[in-house]
Amino acid sequence: MSLAALPLVAQQGTAPAAAPAASDQPPVPQLKQSPEKKLQSFEPAADEEYQLGAGDEISLDFPGRPELSRKYIVGPDGRITLPIAGPMTVANLTRAGAAKAIVDALSSDYTNLTVTVNIDKYGSNRVTVLGNVQHPGVFYFDNTPTLLDAVSRGGLQSTPSNKDGLPDRVMIYRGNDQVLEVDLRTLLRSGSAMADIRLRRNDIVFIPSQADQFVTVLGEVRNPGAIPLTPESTLPSVLAQAGGLGEGATTPNITIIQKSLNTSRVIPWKQLMTPTGVAEVRLQPGDVIVVPRSGFYKVTYFMQRLSPITSLLTLGTLAGLP
């Protein structure tokens, strides 16, 4: 996925006004400042138990049943293959949950069975670091990864204007519907613990350069994320760069959140099929383009899915939140 910078900044206590919508168009979602609890919901709990995932290397220890004790690698399908019981899914289970599932799977052949699940190597606990770093790539962590862990693994890229290489902002992409902008330099200077926000596996951390201009495409597209914005960019070309519509989107209404203009607007898909409709849409750096799932275009749906975008963007303002 090609990533460039995404300068999203939510104004505290304000919301962009929605452009007038035609009577046959659904209401436009509004940007709103969220309380601190929504920021905290973006990161996993400090005591959250690790869940197994594809690539993890585990060992099973059966007291009194050494013939069952062995090592496994969780497959891409999230399964391991037990003797007698055969394949079973352990992905997304904690060690205790996996132990119970394994005992249950073998209960028809063994009685009074217990098992201890140990993780020998964390192969699924990975974060991708891209952008203005020395060593972009995928990094694996034995513990809960944090933002500063990921940034340091990528390596800071110094420039004449930024000699320490510390980025002013960092983007965190999660799945196809969440993006968080962290004002990293400000948070570090203020001593805020949120500068080292905890990450989840498969998060993408993008460190933009100051010159990057881009928009973000989220929702039902094949490759959600940041798309470079050029003078030739149009809404159809940006959607094409995002891989086109996903299976869950069929000729949808598309929402464009334009922070620079303090507006949100809905563009019917059929309007994009006309030269006039394309010309009417002028993309601006920092725009967020959302392709909803068919049949789910509701304000409640968007507010649920867009809350990390609209609520968690200016972490440096947290000190002023009630």
Buried (B, 14 or more C-beta within 10 A) or exposed (E): BEBBBBBBBBBEEEBBEBEEBEEEBBEBBBBBBBEBEBBBBBBBEEEEEBBBBBBBBBEBBBEEBEEBBBEBBBBEEBBBEBEEBEEBBBBEBBBEBBBBBBBEBBEEEBEEBEBEBEBEBBBBBBBBBBBBBEEBEEBBBEEBBBBBBBBEBBEBBEEEEBEEBBBBBBBBBBBBBBBBBBBBBBBEEBEBEBBBBBBBBBBBBBBBEEEBBBBBBBBBBEBBBBBBBEEEBBBBBBBEBBBEBBEBBEEBBBBBBBBEBEBBBBBBBEBBEEEEBBEEBEBEBBBBBBBBBBEBBEEEBBBEBBBBBBBBBBBBBBEEEE
